[in-house]
Amino acid sequence: MNKLLSTSTVLAAALLIALPAAAQNIAIVNGKAVPKARVDSLMEQILKQGQQRRTPELEAQVRDEVVLREMFVQEAEKRGFQSKADYKMQMEFARQTILIRELFTQYQATHPVTEAEIQAEYAKSTGAGGTEYRARHILVDTEDQAKALIAQIKAGAKFEDVAKKDSKDTGSGENGGDLDFASPNVYVPEFGQAMVKLKKGEMTEVPVKSQFGWHIIRLDDTREAQAPSLAEVRPQIEQKLGQMKVAKFRDDIRAKYKTDYKFAN
């Protein structure tokens, strides 16, 4: 009786051990177990992309894919593909890619951009201030055309009307040549330099040449540069600082390791 109980106990224990192991596999292909962990890993990658929701249909598709991959891999191995030099090189590149991705992912997770860093960068970028200029212009092809239009305006023609009629910059021309408020450095140097020399309401007496043609410029107004709110630029600042941290981490590693190789950049 005791012997029978002992045998039963051993069998029960063996079954209890085997059940969890079997539960960890989704299939057996030619005697080789296909672990459920592969399904979980592939599902996680798909869900991270944010294009699909976890549904029973998607889970079934992923399981099918994992089992099919095992079949394809076994067939490829039977044909000896794993011993080819190209396969080995691709596997090495894949190994490197995964390790490098994990290295930088772990660094970013442990070195996040802080609120203090965001605030400091915002203060630095908006503290420069400066002046914005609201100008109008008329753009024509030749200096003689520009001189003739300057003469018309001096004789009493409205700058806005001349811009609408004669400027080849039709975008601003439709608005009487208005360029709205902007920093001088958004324009080509010749235009920006001539514009900042004008007083409010003043027009260039001499046409200004640029790569686009000949300009007649009038300055309508100036104001202190309008800084965007922190909320508006926070994503860009956070991205910029994150990229800077990663770049420094990369450069630190590069400086840390000795090599006889000369980098091109």
C-alpha positions in Angstrom: 0.0 0.0 0.0 2.8 2.4 1.0 4.6 1.5 -2.2 1.5 2.2 -4.2 1.1 5.6 -2.5 4.7 6.5 -3.1 4.4 5.7 -6.8 1.2 7.7 -7.1 2.9 10.6 -5.3 5.9 10.6 -7.7 3.6 10.5 -10.7 1.5 13.4 -9.4 4.6 15.4 -8.7 5.9 14.7 -12.2 2.6 15.9 -13.7 2.7 19.0 -11.6 6.2 19.8 -12.9 5.3 19.0 -16.5 2.1 21.1 -16.7 3.8 24.5 -16.1 6.5 23.6 -18.6 3.9 22.6 -21.2 1.9 25.8 -20.5 5.0 27.8 -21.4 4.9 26.4 -24.9 2.3 27.1 -27.6 3.3 24.3 -30.0 5.7 21.5 -30.7 7.2 21.5 -34.3 9.1 18.3 -35.2 9.8 17.7 -31.6 11.0 21.2 -30.8 9.0 23.4 -28.4 7.9 26.8 -29.5 7.9 28.9 -26.3 5.0 31.3 -25.5 7.6 33.9 -24.7 8.1 34.4 -28.4 4.5 35.3 -28.8 4.6 37.7 -25.9 7.7 39.4 -27.3 6.3 39.8 -30.8 3.0 41.0 -29.5 4.8 43.6 -27.4 6.7 44.9 -30.4 3.5 45.2 -32.4 1.6 47.0 -29.7 4.5 49.4 -29.2 4.0 50.7 -32.7 0.6 52.0 -31.6 -1.2 51.0 -34.8 -3.2 48.0 -33.5 -5.1 47.0 -30.3 -4.8 43.7 -28.6 -7.7 41.6 -29.7 -8.3 37.8 -29.9 -7.9 38.0 -33.7 -4.5 39.7 -33.4 -3.3 37.2 -30.8 -4.3 34.3 -33.1 -2.4 36.0 -36.0 0.7 36.4 -33.8 0.6 32.8 -32.6 0.3 31.6 -36.2 3.2 33.8 -37.2 5.5 32.5 -34.5 4.7 28.8 -35.3 5.2 29.5 -39.0 8.6 31.1 -38.3 9.7 28.0 -36.4 8.8 25.9 -39.4 10.6 28.2 -41.8 13.7 28.3 -39.6 13.8 24.5 -39.3 13.5 24.2 -43.1 16.3 26.8 -43.6 18.5 25.0 -41.1 18.0 21.7 -42.9 19.3 23.3 -46.0 22.4 24.6 -44.2 21.8 28.3 -44.5 23.1 28.9 -41.0 26.6 27.9 -42.0 26.9 30.4 -44.8 29.2 33.4 -44.3 26.5 35.9 -45.3 24.1 34.5 -42.6 26.8 34.7 -40.0 27.6 38.3 -40.9 23.9 39.3 -40.8 23.6 37.7 -37.4 26.5 39.7 -36.2 25.0 42.9 -37.4 21.7 42.0 -35.8 23.5 41.2 -32.5 25.3 44.6 -32.7 22.1 46.5 -33.5 20.1 44.9 -30.6 22.9 45.5 -28.1 23.5 49.2 -29.2 19.7 49.8 -29.1 19.5 48.5 -25.6 22.6 50.5 -24.6 21.1 53.8 -25.7 17.6 52.9 -24.5 18.9 52.2 -21.0 20.9 55.4 -21.0 17.9 57.5 -22.0 15.7 55.8 -19.4 18.3 56.6 -16.6 19.2 60.1 -17.8 15.8 61.8 -18.6 15.6 65.5 -19.4 14.7 67.2 -16.2 12.3 70.1 -15.6 15.2 72.3 -14.5 17.0 71.6 -17.7 13.9 72.5 -19.8 13.4 75.7 -17.8 17.1 76.7 -18.2 17.1 76.1 -22.0 13.8 78.0 -22.4 15.3 81.0 -20.5 18.4 80.9 -22.6 16.6 80.7 -25.9 14.1 83.5 -25.1 16.4 85.7 -23.1 18.2 87.0 -26.3 15.1 89.1 -27.2 15.8 91.3 -30.1 13.6 93.4 -32.4 11.1 92.3 -35.0 10.4 94.5 -38.0 7.1 94.8 -40.0 8.1 95.7 -43.5 6.4 95.9 -46.9 8.3 95.4 -50.2 7.8 95.5 -53.9 9.9 93.1 -55.9 10.7 93.6 -59.6 13.2 92.2 -62.1 15.3 95.3 -63.0 16.8 98.3 -61.3 15.1 100.6 -63.8 11.7 99.2 -63.0 12.3 99.7 -59.2 13.5 103.3 -59.7 10.4 104.1 -61.8 8.1 102.7 -59.1 10.0 104.7 -56.4 9.3 107.8 -58.4 5.6 106.9 -58.7 5.3 106.5 -54.9 7.2 109.7 -54.2 4.7 111.4 -56.6 1.8 110.3 -54.5 1.0 106.7 -55.5 0.2 104.4 -52.5 2.9 101.9 -51.8 0.2 99.2 -51.2 -1.4 99.8 -54.5 1.9 99.7 -56.4 2.8 96.4 -54.6 -0.5 94.8 -55.6 -0.1 95.9 -59.2 3.6 95.5 -59.9 5.3 93.2 -57.4 6.4 89.9 -58.7 6.2 88.5 -55.1 2.5 87.8 -55.5 2.2 86.3 -52.0 2.9 89.5 -50.3 1.8 91.7 -53.2 -1.8 90.7 -52.7 -1.5 92.1 -49.2 0.1 95.4 -50.3 3.6 94.0 -49.9 3.1 93.3 -46.2 5.6 90.8 -44.8 4.3 90.9 -41.2 6.6 91.0 -38.2 9.9 89.1 -38.5 13.4 89.0 -37.4 16.0 90.5 -39.9 17.9 87.2 -40.0 14.9 85.4 -41.7 15.6 87.5 -44.9 18.5 87.4 -47.3 21.3 89.6 -45.9 20.9 92.5 -48.4 17.3 92.8 -47.6 17.7 92.5 -43.8 20.5 95.0 -43.6 18.6 97.6 -45.6 15.4 97.1 -43.6 17.0 97.7 -40.2 18.5 101.1 -41.3 15.0 102.5 -42.1 12.9 104.5 -39.6 9.2 103.8 -39.2 7.3 104.9 -42.3 10.5 105.3 -44.3 11.1 103.7 -47.7 14.4 102.9 -49.4 15.4 105.7 -51.7 17.6 103.3 -53.7 16.5 99.9 -54.9 18.0 96.9 -53.0 19.4 94.1 -55.1 19.2 90.5 -53.9 19.3 87.1 -55.6 15.5 87.4 -56.2 15.6 90.8 -58.0 15.3 94.4 -57.0 13.4 95.4 -53.8 11.7 98.6 -52.7 11.3 98.3 -48.9 9.2 100.3 -46.5 9.3 99.9 -42.7 5.9 100.1 -41.1 6.6 99.2 -37.4 9.0 97.5 -34.9 8.4 95.6 -31.7 10.3 93.6 -29.2 10.5 89.9 -30.2 7.5 87.9 -29.1 8.7 84.7 -27.3 6.5 81.7 -27.5 5.2 80.2 -24.2 7.1 77.3 -22.6 4.0 75.1 -23.2 4.3 75.8 -27.0 8.0 74.9 -27.3 8.4 72.3 -24.5 8.3 69.3 -26.9 11.0 70.8 -29.1 13.2 71.7 -26.1 12.8 68.3 -24.6 13.7 66.6 -27.9 16.7 68.9 -28.4 18.1 68.3 -24.9 17.5 64.6 -25.2 19.4 64.5 -28.5 22.2 66.5 -26.9 22.5 64.1 -24.0 22.6 61.0 -26.3 25.2 62.8 -28.5 27.4 63.4 -25.5 27.0 59.8 -24.3 28.1 58.6 -27.7 31.1 61.0 -27.8 32.1 59.9 -24.3 32.2 56.3 -25.3 34.1 57.1 -28.4 36.7 59.0 -26.4 36.9 56.2 -23.8 38.0 53.4 -26.2 41.5 53.3 -27.8 41.7 52.5 -31.5 44.2 53.0 -34.3 41.2 53.9 -36.6 40.9 57.5 -37.8 37.3 58.6 -38.0 36.3 60.7 -41.0 33.9 62.8 -38.8 
